[in-house]
Amino acid sequence: MELEKVKSAFRPVVESSKGAFSKVKKFCVKNLNLKNFKLDIKQLKKLNLHKLSIKIVNKKRFAMTVGTISLALILIMYVYFSGIAYAVSINGNELGKVRNKKQVEDLLLQVKEEYKKQYNAEISTGSQITYIKTRASNKELLSSATLEDAMREDVTYTIQSFSISANDSTIAAFKTKEEADKVLEQIKAAYVKEEEKAQYKEITFAEKVEVKQEFNEEDKIMQAEAAASFILKGTNEVKIHKVQEGESIWGISRKYNISMDDLQKANPSIDPSKIKIDQEINLLVPKPLVSVKTTEVAEYKENIPFEEKTELSSSLYKDQSSVKVKGVYGERDVVAEIVKINGIEESRNVISEKIIKEPKTQVVVKGTKELPPKKGTGTFTMPTRGRLSSRFGSRWGSTHEGIDLAAPIGTTVNAADGGVVIWVGTNGSYGKLIKIDHGAGYVSYYGHLSKYFVQKGDKVYKGQKIAAVGNTGRSTGPHLHFEIRKSGKPVNPLNYVK
């Protein structure tokens, strides 16, 4: 269309050869290409229009025509260039259109400079901004306010910071390297006290731990005060149970479905047998993000186990044994390299050892004699070795219903005759007590015990080990209170013991 206008304008005023008009035509076609429009003065000169044989018919009309052409060219250039725009996308999502890229880049730079001053660190963008050339009217363009909001809200800005990584995985980020190094030292201090550092050959981490300079988003940068706790526990979550009256650690573990081992790991400083009302129990098992590895060279003494030799004896029953020669542990000096992970021994490598004392073999005698019947025989034996310290009968204004045999705590107590154990437990002034029913109306009592070796319902034979001498109940010193009752009535044991 534009070419036809040029032809019409040139014909009335220019009379020339077909070759000259062809040059004009080629010039216009080339320079009126809307996709690549340029007004090239050099090309105009090459046409040598001033050398053409031009006959001006009407000077006034010629001037008007030239002016019209110039105005048309200017208008075409204005329309073409004023419509060019760019579609802006952030991370693949189209934001809108702008007249030029510089408008976006200037706003981006402005926001980055604001963040740089705020954090006193270099700022980078974690978003991809792309442009596609297009055309748009002024009404279709993004406003400056909308574009600025987008630069602040839709673009991700990252801050130059220092990250702690474990096995190439970032676990925490900090503003400065000093903060990162401080946190790593705090983690080590959780397992190694300052005064103990000298004894260690090396204090490091089980993982490949590094401090790297990199760009991170603002919400990933941590405060040093809270970071050490987070890394040691593996979480910022807190879950606490306050102990109520009547609760036990076992009951709490069942209530929250946590194993006793895990509950102990979560509360290493708590004695499970001594928890108190209102005491706080941590219910989260720590899963450290890094593990402290210590290596130490330790010198210590170590016992050398003794061997045991067995001898057989027909004087003892098959379930009986005794130590003929007591074994003695040997001793040696050891130098070893010990590796611990989070305070728990991982490995021990003995470097050297020197024997100081050889161990002594223990000799144990085991019985071969057949067991007697586990029922009453009608005769009784003394239940323990001890001094008769109090007899049956009247004592201190009341009746003493048995005999007392003074002996050290732990001395073996045997069944005076075969029978069935009918009582094991604490009983008033008797303290810890065992009762055995021997049949035919006979029952024997063994009081003030320290330990039981049988339980209710067991059948025992005469001479079988059933307990140990103690000082429980109402007692003036370690001894065994021994009674024999016939049809429920106490009788003098000395009249029945043979």
Buried (B, 14 or more C-beta within 10 A) or exposed (E): EEEEBBEEBBEEBBBBEEEBBEBBBEBBEEBBEEEEBEEEEEEEEEBEBEEBEBEEEEEEEBEEBEEEBEEBBEEBEEEEEEEEBBBBBBEEEEBBBBBEEEBBEEBBEEBBEEBBEEBEBBBBBEBEBEBEEEEBEEEEBBEEEEBBEBBEEEBBBBBBBBBBBBEEEBBBBBBEEEBBBBBBEBBBBBBBEEEEEEEBEEBEBBBEBBBBEBBBEBEEBBEBEEBBBBBBBBBEEEEEBEBEEEBEBEEBBEEEEBEEEBBBBBBEEBEBEEBEEEEEBBBBBBEBBBBBBBBBEEEEEBEBEBEEEEEEBEEBBEEBBEEEEEBBEBBBEBEBBBBBBBEEEBEEEEEEEEEEEEBBEBBBBBBEEEBBEBBBBEEBBBBBEBEEBBBBEEEEEEEBBBBBBBBEBEBBBBBBBBBBBEBBEEBEEBBBBBBBBBBEEBBBBBBBBBBBBBEEEBBBBBBBBBBBBBBBBEBEEBBBBBBBBEEEEBBBBBEBBE
